Amino acid sequence: MGVPPEPENVALGRAIQELREEAGLTEGELAARAGMAAAELRQIEAGEVEADWGTLRHLAYGLETSLSDVFRLTQFDHAEEQQQDQGNHGRDQ
């Protein structure tokens, strides 16, 4: 059994997937634009691997967006997750 993905990687992967879907791109199309294999993009979107800075830049370019937009979505996703966790803890008590 493997190690569970890091929450930050999962949030980043969700943000990239959301932007890709909003752009109407398939995994293969974005991977080609970013100069990477579709399998690598799938791993990033699933939060299974940590994308390096260069890869993130290429993905943002392929999405025709900025890294700021990618990270903004990541922070929003993480903030929602924290709110849900806090709500769950309140119910446990």
N, C-alpha and C positions, 0 to 999 in steps of 0.2 A: 504494500500500500504506500502511495506517495505522500509527500508533504502537501498540505493544502496551500492553495495560492495565497500570496500576501494580499490583504485588503486593498492596498494602494494599487497593485497591479490589476486587480479585478476592476476597480473604479476607472482606471485609465483605459482598460480594454473596453469597458462598457461605453465610455465616451467616444472612443474611436469607432466602435461599431455603430453607435447612434449617428455620428456625423457621416459615416459611410452610407448608411441607409437613407438618411436625409438627402444625400447627394445622388441617390439612385444608382449607386455603384455596387457591383458584386465584389466578393472577396478577391477574385481573380483580377478584376479591373483595377482595384485600388493597389493590389500587390504589384501589378505591372507598372502603374504610375509611380510607385514608390521604389521600384527596382529591387523587389524582394520576392521570395517564394510565397505562394498563397498559404502554404502550410505554416510558415512563420507568422503570417498575419493572423491566421486562426488561433495560434498559440498566444499571441499578444492580446487579441480580443477576448480570449478565455481567461486571461490573467495568469496563464501558466508560466510565462517568461517575463523577465523585466527588460523592456525595450531601452536601448541606450539612446543618448541624446541625438546622435546622427540619424538613427532610425525614426525617432519621433519627428525630426525635421522633415525627413522624406515623406512620412505619412501625412503631415500637415500640408506639405506642398501638393501631394497627390489629392488631398481633399479640398484643395484650393481655399485653405483657411490658415489661421495663425496658430502657433503653439499656445498663445494666450487663450484662444477659444477652446482648445483641447483641454487645457488645465482648468479653465473656468468650469467646464462641464464636469470635470473630475472632482473639483471641490464641491460643487453642488450635489453631486451624487454622494460624496462622502458625508456631507452635512445632513442629507436626508437619512442616511444610514445611522448616523449618530442619534438623530431625533427618534428614530424607530427603536433603537437600543434603549434609550432613556425611557421611552414609553413602556417598553417591555419590563424594564427593571421596576418601574412603579407599580406594575400589576402583580409582580412577584411578591411584593411585601405585604 
